[in-house]
Structures are given as structure tokens and as C-alpha cells.
Amino acid sequence: MNGAESLVRTLVKSGVEICFTNPGTSEMHFVAALDHVDGMRCVLGLFEGVVTGMADGYGRMADKPASTLLHLGPGLGNGLANLHNAKKANTPIVNIVGEHATYHIEYDAPLTADIEGIASPVSGWVKTSQSSRDVALDGANAVAASKTGAGQIATLILPANTAWDEAVSDASPITVQDRPKVSSDVITKVAAALMSDGETLIHMTGRALRQDTLELLGKIQAKTGCRLSCMTANGRWQRGAGRVAIERIQYPVDVALKQLETVNDIVLLGTKTPVAFFAYPNKPSVLIPDSCNVHQLASIDDNHVSVIEALVDELDAHNFQPKLQELDLPELRTGALTPETIASAIGNLMPENAIIADESVTTGRGFMPFTQGARPHDWMSLTGGSIGLGLPYATGAALACPDRKVICTEGDGSGMYTLQALWTQAREGCDVINIIFNNGAYSILKGELANVGARNPGRKALDMLELGRPDIDWGCLAKGMGVQATRATDTEEFNEQLARAIALPGPHLIEVMLR
């Protein structure tokens, strides 16, 4: 076998079952190897940002890494924004990036680039294979690295000759070390803080947001009276009826400050101290009061299950019953389309075990109260703030969980970054409902223009925030990529179109007209 085939065999043996691809000349031997090795599904994306976004959505829902196949430094660079989002979500991903043959690099051909330099800011592990005999072991190490801690991005750079030269064999999977546990002293101190006078808050993200750990945290809440919260944007949050409901720290600074102003002790579980997304004139960056005591219970890479179990033991909270969210579906509304009428429809109609892939940074900001009592579901968020994730990570989630309905809530401006994901949804038959909120603008930026104190914006400034002249027709775009599309101009139409899309398989797009 050659180096490329030894790598594919190693990836499959290590549990990597899917490769999201946008290859070029340097990767052709890897492409050919995918035909020769059973067990690796290949999914084409028409832009590298779609490829990396799909890998993010897949990894979040499958709890294991996908691989990507990217073409040299520019291809990796095109996918960097969604790798940034994946890094912030602690999603395990194995990037395979082609490189010129080792003997060709010195000639500085047009596509020559510092691939390690491009990969490093978003990767926890980076390596360039030096020969075909190294490739298999490098691949096994890449997979193991991606599974380290809470999950991270591993980037393996594959020079063309290491792919086509003869290899010895594939490599066996490498055992990943268990996630670290927290010391008993930390547990004791945090338990004491939770039992102290004053308002306490456990603030969390990561593995703590799954149903089993939330129920344990609900026992702690029942024993101590503490509040439970999560970050504004989380990789994956299990919520809805039958689960412990927690609050989310809000995006607007003034709202978040009000939300946290009474907290005396904050316990950090996989998170850092809450801070504002951006700096604003005359507003603080840190969102907790100066008098608040901060207790670091666990890092994102620590074993959240064991630390929460230890805290339940320390507090003797096993016999306390967590308060579970009751099924409380909002009523379907009528009339003009508003964020509230849209949220009511989603909360009422979403099926059990739906996956919400949310990138509705303006319209969907207030959806949480309307979906808290919905049927149990998973909620994925834009963790890194780099727009253009929604359509791709909805696609990846659908490929990871083909038996579950995926609902993508997407802004029209954000969706235009990676609309090619619709083509992959059609090609792969993904069960995704893409809800596009068409307000004809980067509406969140209009609000931010005022928030940062920019003075008297005129037509030149506003033109950079509006999407008219010409208007974007999402129905035509979707149909051109093989996805069924409808347009809703009032709430009744949206209710009917969403119900029909939920009932039917395959990808759909609903363009919601908010102007």
C-alpha cells in the first residue's frame, strides 16, 4: 500500500467514519485511497468553510471526530473561520491537509504556503509527515490528539510524495488518556461556597450540559438553592421537557449585567468568568459584580461527570430530587411575522429529539423562553461568533444523526457565507429544515452601530449593513441547489410550512420575510 492508503486504513481503525472533502491535485492519492478502503464515507463540500463547518456539526453530535480533506494552505485558510468556531466548541476534528511534495517546496510554486502557521491558531496538535512510512502513525496520533480532553482540532499535513510512496502498514489506534479529575480540596471548598449565605451560581458549558449531568446538578440546586447557568453560546445543550432547565447568560451587556448583579459566589464548571462579547464605551468587560467571589471547579478538559458526582457526594445531595422541566408548548399564533410568533411555532411544532442548529444572531436571540418547555431536543450555538456556520453544521449534524430532524435557524446575511451547504444537503438527502430570516440586512450590526456610540451614520455606512439592491431571493438559490423552498409572509403561512417540512423527509428551506 502507499502512504495515503495506510492513513485511510488507520483513520478507519481509529474510529473515524466520515471524511468531509474539498480536494485538489496534491490530495489525489488520498482521494484514490478512499475508494480502496471500506468504512470511510466521503461527503463533498463546494467550499472549504462548508467542509469544516460540517465536520464541526458532525463532531458535536457524534461525540467523535470526523476528518476533513483540504487543499494546501489556501484551502485550509478558506476553512479557518469555521475551524475557529469548532475550536471554541471543543469539537474533535482531524484535518488532513495536502502539501507539495517535499522536494518541490523549495521552488516556491504558486500555492506554496506556511501550512503549519495557518493551522496552529485553531489546532491543538499540528504535524507534517516526513515520509510515507511515518504517515500511518502520524494519523493515529492525530486521532488520539483530537480526542484529548474535551476535544480539539488535530491537523496532519501530508506532502504529496508521502501519500504516493510505498508504506509499511497501517497503525493501530492509540489509547487516549482519561480526562483529569479534580482534587478533593477543590470539591470541599466549592461545596462550602454553595452552602454559604448569599446567592450562588454554577456557570457551565461542555459536557456538563448533557441530560445526565444536568440532573445531578439539579440535585445540587435542590440541596443548596443555587442558580444554574450556561454560556451564551455552547457547543451542545440538552434541554426541553423532562430535563433540568437552566438559564443562559444573555448577549446584550446591560441585560447580562442585570442578570448577574445579585450573585455573591460564582462556580465555574468548564467556563471562564462571564465577559462581554465586545468592548463598549463606558461599559465593563467583566459581567459579574466586583464583590463576587469566583471559584474554579473544573476546566473544560477535566472530567465533568466525575467532578459533579463528587460534588453531589460532598453535599450529600443524592436524595434530593431535581426539578425537571414540564412539557409546556407555546400556542401557535397568527398575524404578522415577529420573533415571538416564529419562536412559538418552533417551540410548538419541533419533534422529539430534534437538533437545533442556531445561527439566528438577531431574530433568534429571544427564542429560549419559547422552547424551554418544548419536546426534548439538542441546541447547538455559534460558539466562536464567526458567522457562516449555520447551514454547514446543520448538515454535519444530520449526517451524524440521520434518524433525527435538524432545524437550522439562520440569518440571511450569515447564510450567504456558506450557502453551498444546501447543495450537499440535497446530494446527501439530509433531513434538515433551513429557516432563513430575511430582513434584508446585517441587522445585528445596525444595533451594534448604536451600541458602540458611532455618530450619525449616513447612507455610505448604512449601505455596508443592508442587503438590498438587489434583494436576495433564497427560494431561487435553494431550488438551484436541489432543495425544496417556500416563502412565508405571515405567521399562518410559516406555521403551515414548518409543519409540512417536519412531516416530510429531506432538506427544505423556508424563507421568512421580516420586512
C-alpha positions in Angstrom: 0.0 0.0 0.0 1.1 3.6 -0.4 1.1 6.3 2.4 -2.3 7.6 1.6 -3.9 4.1 1.9 -2.1 3.4 5.1 -3.5 6.7 6.5 -7.1 5.9 5.5 -6.9 2.4 7.0 -5.5 3.9 10.2 -8.3 6.5 10.4 -10.9 3.9 10.0 -9.3 1.6 12.6 -9.2 4.6 14.9 -13.0 5.2 14.6 -13.1 7.9 12.0 -16.0 7.0 9.7 -16.6 10.1 7.6 -14.4 12.5 5.6 -15.7 15.9 4.5 -13.7 16.8 1.4 -12.8 19.6 -1.0 -9.6 18.1 -2.5 -7.1 19.3 -5.1 -4.1 17.9 -7.0 -1.9 17.2 -4.0 -4.6 15.1 -2.4 -5.4 12.8 -5.3 -3.7 9.8 -3.9 -5.7 10.2 -0.7 -8.9 10.5 -2.8 -8.0 7.3 -4.7 -7.3 5.5 -1.4 -10.8 6.3 -0.2 -12.1 4.0 -3.0 -9.8 1.2 -1.9 -10.6 1.2 1.8 -14.0 0.2 3.2 -15.5 2.1 6.2 -15.0 5.7 5.3 -17.9 7.8 4.0 -17.0 10.7 1.8 -19.0 13.9 1.6 -18.1 16.7 -0.8 -18.5 20.4 0.2 -18.3 23.1 -2.5 -16.3 25.4 -0.3 -13.8 24.7 2.5 -15.9 26.7 5.0 -18.7 24.3 4.4 -16.3 21.3 4.8 -15.0 22.5 8.2 -18.5 23.5 9.4 -19.9 20.1 8.5 -17.1 18.5 10.5 -17.9 20.7 13.5 -21.6 19.8 13.4 -20.8 16.1 13.0 -18.3 16.0 15.8 -20.7 17.8 18.2 -23.5 15.3 17.7 -21.5 12.1 17.1 -19.1 12.7 20.1 -16.2 11.6 17.9 -14.1 13.2 15.2 -14.7 13.5 11.5 -11.9 14.0 9.1 -11.6 16.8 6.6 -9.5 16.8 3.4 -8.3 20.3 2.4 -6.1 21.5 -0.4 -2.8 23.1 0.7 -2.6 26.3 2.7 -5.2 28.3 0.8 -7.8 25.5 1.2 -7.1 25.3 4.9 -7.3 29.1 5.0 -10.7 29.1 3.4 -12.0 26.8 6.1 -10.4 28.7 9.0 -13.4 30.6 10.3 -15.5 27.5 11.0 -12.4 25.8 12.5 -12.3 28.8 14.9 -16.0 28.0 15.8 -15.1 24.4 16.3 -12.2 25.2 18.5 -14.4 27.3 20.7 -16.9 24.4 20.9 -14.1 21.9 21.7 -15.2 19.8 18.7 -12.8 16.9 17.8 -11.7 17.2 14.2 -8.9 15.6 12.2 -7.8 17.8 9.3 -5.8 16.2 6.5 -4.2 19.0 4.5 -2.3 18.3 1.3 1.1 19.8 0.7 3.5 19.9 -2.2 6.0 17.0 -2.4 8.8 17.6 0.0 11.3 18.1 -2.9 9.0 20.6 -4.7 8.6 23.1 -1.8 11.9 24.8 -2.4 10.7 26.0 -5.8 8.0 28.2 -4.2 5.2 27.2 -6.6 2.1 29.5 -6.6 0.3 27.5 -3.9 3.2 27.2 -1.5 2.3 28.4 2.0 3.2 28.1 5.6 0.5 25.5 6.3 1.7 24.9 9.9 1.5 28.6 10.6 -2.1 28.8 9.2 -3.2 25.7 11.1 -1.6 26.5 14.5 -4.1 29.2 15.8 -7.0 26.8 15.6 -5.3 23.5 16.2 -4.3 21.8 19.4 -1.9 19.5 17.5 -0.1 20.0 14.2 2.4 17.9 12.4 3.8 17.5 8.9 4.5 13.9 7.9 8.1 13.4 6.7 7.9 10.1 4.8 5.3 7.6 3.7 6.5 5.2 6.4 5.5 7.8 9.1 2.0 8.6 7.8 0.1 5.9 9.5 1.5 6.5 13.0 1.1 10.2 12.5 -2.6 9.6 11.6 -3.2 7.5 14.7 -1.6 10.3 16.8 -3.8 12.9 15.1 -6.9 11.0 16.0 -5.8 10.5 19.6 -4.9 14.2 19.9 -8.4 15.2 18.6 -10.0 13.2 21.4 -7.8 14.7 24.2 -9.6 16.5 27.0 -12.9 17.9 25.9 -11.9 17.6 22.2 -9.7 19.6 19.9 -8.6 20.0 16.3 -5.7 18.0 15.1 -4.1 18.9 11.7 -1.9 16.5 9.8 -0.1 17.9 6.8 0.5 15.3 4.1 3.2 16.1 1.4 2.2 14.6 -1.9 5.1 12.1 -2.1 4.4 10.8 1.4 1.0 9.9 0.1 2.1 8.2 -3.1 5.3 6.5 -1.9 5.2 2.9 -0.5 4.2 2.5 3.1 4.9 -0.4 5.5 1.5 -0.9 7.1 -1.4 0.9 8.8 -1.2 1.7 12.5 -3.3 0.6 15.5 -5.4 3.1 17.4 -3.7 5.0 20.2 -5.2 5.0 23.7 -6.4 8.4 24.9 -5.7 9.3 28.5 -8.7 9.7 30.7 -9.8 13.3 31.4 -8.3 14.6 34.6 -10.2 14.6 37.8 -10.5 17.5 40.3 -8.8 17.3 43.7 -10.9 16.7 46.8 -9.8 20.1 48.3 -11.4 21.9 45.4 -14.6 19.9 45.8 -14.7 20.7 49.6 -14.2 24.4 49.0 -16.8 24.7 46.3 -19.3 22.8 48.4 -18.7 25.2 51.3 -19.3 28.2 49.0 -22.5 26.7 47.7 -23.8 26.3 51.3 -22.8 29.8 52.3 -25.1 32.8 52.7 -25.7 34.9 49.7 -26.7 34.0 46.1 -24.6 31.3 44.4 -24.4 30.4 40.7 -22.9 27.4 39.0 -21.9 28.6 35.5 -21.1 25.9 33.0 -20.6 24.6 29.4 -19.3 21.5 27.7 -20.1 18.0 29.0 -22.0 19.5 31.9 -24.8 20.4 29.6 -25.9 16.8 28.9 -29.1 15.3 30.5 -27.3 13.1 33.0 -25.0 15.7 34.4 -27.8 18.4 34.4 -29.9 16.0 36.6 -27.0 15.7 39.1 -26.6 19.5 39.1 -30.4 19.7 39.7 -29.9 17.7 42.9 -27.2 20.2 43.9 -29.6 23.0 43.1 -32.3 21.4 45.2 -30.0 21.0 48.2 -28.3 24.4 48.1 -30.7 26.7 46.3 -28.0 27.8 43.9 -28.8 29.1 40.4 -27.6 27.2 37.3 -26.5 28.9 34.1 -24.6 28.3 30.9 -22.6 30.5 28.5 -24.4 32.5 25.8 -23.1 30.1 23.1 -22.5 26.4 23.8 -21.4 23.5 21.6 -24.3 21.3 22.6 -27.0 21.8 25.2 -29.7 19.2 26.0 -32.9 20.9 27.0 -36.7 20.7 26.9 -39.3 18.7 28.7 -38.0 16.1 31.2 -34.7 17.9 31.6 -33.3 20.3 34.1 -33.9 23.8 32.9 -31.1 26.4 33.3 -30.7 30.0 32.4 -28.4 31.3 29.6 -26.3 34.4 30.1 -27.7 36.9 27.7 -25.8 38.6 24.8 -26.7 42.2 25.5 -24.3 43.6 28.1 -26.9 45.6 30.0 -29.2 42.5 30.2 -26.3 40.3 31.3 -25.2 42.7 34.0 -28.7 42.8 35.4 -28.9 39.0 35.3 -25.7 38.6 37.3 -25.8 41.7 39.6 -27.0 39.7 42.7 -24.5 36.8 42.5 -22.3 36.6 45.6 -20.4 33.4 44.6 -19.9 32.0 41.1 -18.7 28.5 40.5 -17.1 27.9 37.1 -17.6 24.5 35.5 -15.7 24.3 32.2 -16.1 28.1 31.8 -14.3 31.3 32.4 -15.7 34.3 34.2 -18.6 35.7 32.1 -17.4 38.6 29.9 -19.0 40.7 27.2 -18.6 39.6 23.6 -17.2 43.0 22.7 -15.9 46.1 24.4 -18.3 49.1 24.5 -17.6 52.6 25.6 -18.4 53.2 29.3 -19.4 49.6 29.9 -17.5 46.8 31.7 -15.9 43.9 30.0 -16.4 41.5 33.0 -20.1 40.9 33.7 -20.0 39.8 37.4 -20.0 42.3 40.3 -16.6 43.3 41.7 -17.6 41.8 45.0 -18.4 38.4 43.5 -16.2 35.5 44.7 -15.0 33.3 41.8 -14.5 29.5 42.4 -12.9 27.4 39.6 -14.5 24.0 40.0 -13.2 22.4 36.7 -11.6 23.3 33.4 -13.2 22.4 30.1 -10.8 19.5 29.8 -11.5 18.0 33.3 -13.9 15.0 33.8 -17.2 16.9 34.3 -19.1 13.7 35.2 -16.8 12.7 38.0 -16.5 16.2 39.4 -20.2 16.7 39.6 -20.7 13.2 41.1 -18.0 14.1 43.7 -19.8 17.4 44.5 -23.1 15.6 45.0 -21.3 13.2 47.4 -19.7 16.1 49.3 -23.1 17.8 49.7 -24.9 14.6 50.4 -27.5 15.6 47.8 -28.3 12.1 46.4 -31.8 12.0 47.9 -32.8 15.4 46.6 -34.9 15.5 43.5 -34.0 17.8 40.6 -36.8 20.0 39.2 -37.5 18.8 35.7 -39.0 20.9 33.0 -42.6 20.1 32.3 -43.9 19.9 28.7 -45.2 23.4 28.1 -45.8 24.0 24.4 -46.4 27.7 23.4 -49.6 28.3 21.5 -49.4 28.8 17.8 -50.0 32.4 16.9 -51.4 34.3 13.9 -50.8 37.6 12.3 -47.6 39.4 11.3 -44.3 37.6 11.5 -42.3 38.5 14.6 -39.6 36.8 16.5 -42.3 35.8 19.1 -44.6 34.2 16.6 -41.8 32.4 14.9 -40.4 31.1 18.2 -43.9 30.0 19.3 -44.2 27.9 16.1 -40.7 26.3 16.6 -41.4 25.6 20.2 -44.8 24.1 19.5 -44.0 22.0 16.4 -40.4 20.7 16.8 -40.5 16.9 17.1 -38.9 15.0 20.0 -35.1 14.7 19.7 -34.9 17.5 17.2 -31.5 19.2 16.8 -31.5 22.9 16.6 -28.5 24.4 14.7 -28.8 28.0 15.6 -27.2 31.0 13.9 -30.1 33.5 14.2 -28.0 36.1 15.9 -30.7 38.8 15.6 -34.2 37.2 15.2 -33.5 34.2 17.3 -32.0 35.9 20.3 -35.2 35.6 22.3 -36.1 32.1 21.3 -35.1 30.4 24.5 -38.2 31.0 26.7 -40.5 29.7 23.9 -38.5 26.5 23.5 -37.7 25.7 27.2 -40.8 23.6 27.6 -40.7 22.1 24.1 -40.2 18.4 23.5 -36.6 17.3 24.4 -34.0 18.5 22.0 -30.4 19.4 21.5 -29.4 23.0 20.9 -26.1 23.9 19.1 -24.9 27.5 19.1 -22.4 29.7 17.2 -19.6 29.2 19.7 -16.9 31.3 18.1 -19.0 34.1 16.8 -17.7 33.7 13.2 -20.8 33.7 11.0 -21.3 31.2 8.2 -21.6 28.2 10.4 -25.4 27.5 10.5 -26.1 25.7 7.2 -22.8 23.6 7.3 -23.1 22.5 10.9 -26.8 21.6 10.4 -25.6 19.4 7.5 -23.0 17.7 9.6 -25.4 17.1 12.5 -27.9 15.5 10.1 -25.2 13.2 8.8 -24.2 12.2 12.4 -27.8 11.6 13.4 -29.8 10.6 10.3 -32.8 9.5 12.4 -33.3 13.0 13.9 -34.8 16.1 12.4 -32.4 19.1 12.2 -33.8 22.6 12.3 -31.4 25.3 11.2 -32.3 28.9 12.3 -30.3 31.1 10.1 -30.0 34.8 9.3 -29.9 35.9 5.7 -26.6 37.6 5.9 -24.9 34.7 7.8 -26.4 32.2 5.4 -24.8 33.9 2.3 -21.3 33.0 3.7 -21.8 29.3 3.1 -25.0 28.7 1.1 -23.2 25.9 -0.8 -24.1 23.7 2.1 -27.6 23.4 0.6 -26.1 21.5 -2.4 -24.5 19.0 0.0 -27.8 18.6 1.9 -29.6 17.8 -1.4 -26.9 15.4 -2.6 -26.8 13.5 0.7 -30.5 13.6 1.4 -30.0 15.4 4.7 -33.2 15.8 6.9 -32.7 19.5 7.5 -35.2 22.3 7.7 -33.4 25.6 6.9 -35.3 28.6 8.2 -33.9 31.8 6.7 -34.8 35.0 8.4 -34.8 37.5 5.6 -34.7 41.0 7.0 -32.6 42.3 4.2 -29.7 43.5 6.4 -27.0 42.6 8.8 -29.5 43.7 11.5 -27.3 42.8 14.5 -24.7 45.3 13.1 -27.2 48.0 12.9 -27.8 47.6 16.7 -24.0 47.4 17.3 -23.5 50.7 15.4 -25.6 52.4 18.1 -24.1 50.3 21.0 -20.5 51.4 20.3 -21.6 55.0 20.0 -20.9 55.6 16.3 -22.3 59.0 15.4 -24.8 60.0 12.8 -24.4 57.0 10.3 -25.2 58.1 6.8 -26.0 56.3 3.6 -22.4 55.1 3.0 -22.3 53.5 6.4 -25.8 52.0 6.2 -25.1 50.5 2.7 -22.5 48.3 4.4 -25.2 46.9 6.7 -28.0 46.3 4.2 -28.5 43.5 1.7 -30.7 45.2 -0.9 -30.1 46.5 -4.4 -30.6 43.7 -5.5 -32.7 41.7 -3.0 -31.6 38.2 -2.3 -34.1 35.5 -3.4 -33.5 32.5 -1.1 -36.1 30.4 -2.9 -34.3 30.6 -6.2 -30.9 29.9 -4.5 -32.3 26.9 -2.8 -34.0 25.4 -5.8 -30.9 26.0 -7.9 -29.1 23.6 -5.4 -31.8 21.0 -5.4 -33.6 22.0 -2.1 -37.3 22.5 -1.9 -38.2 26.0 -0.9 -41.2 28.0 0.3 -41.7 31.6 1.4 -43.7 32.7 4.4 -45.1 36.2 4.6 -47.2 35.9 7.6 -47.4 33.6 10.7 -50.1 31.4 9.4 -48.0 30.6 6.3 -45.0 29.9 8.5 -46.9 27.6 10.8 -48.2 25.6 7.9 -44.9 25.4 6.0 -42.9 24.4 9.1 -45.4 21.6 10.0 -45.2 20.3 6.4 -41.4 20.4 6.4 -41.3 18.5 9.7 -43.6 15.8 8.3 -41.6 15.2 5.1 -38.1 13.8 4.8 -35.1 15.5 3.1 -33.9 19.1 3.0 -36.3 22.0 2.9 -35.9 25.8 3.1 -38.4 28.3 4.4 -37.7 31.9 3.7 -39.3 34.0 6.4 -39.9 37.6 5.2 -39.4 40.0 8.0 -39.5 43.3 6.0 
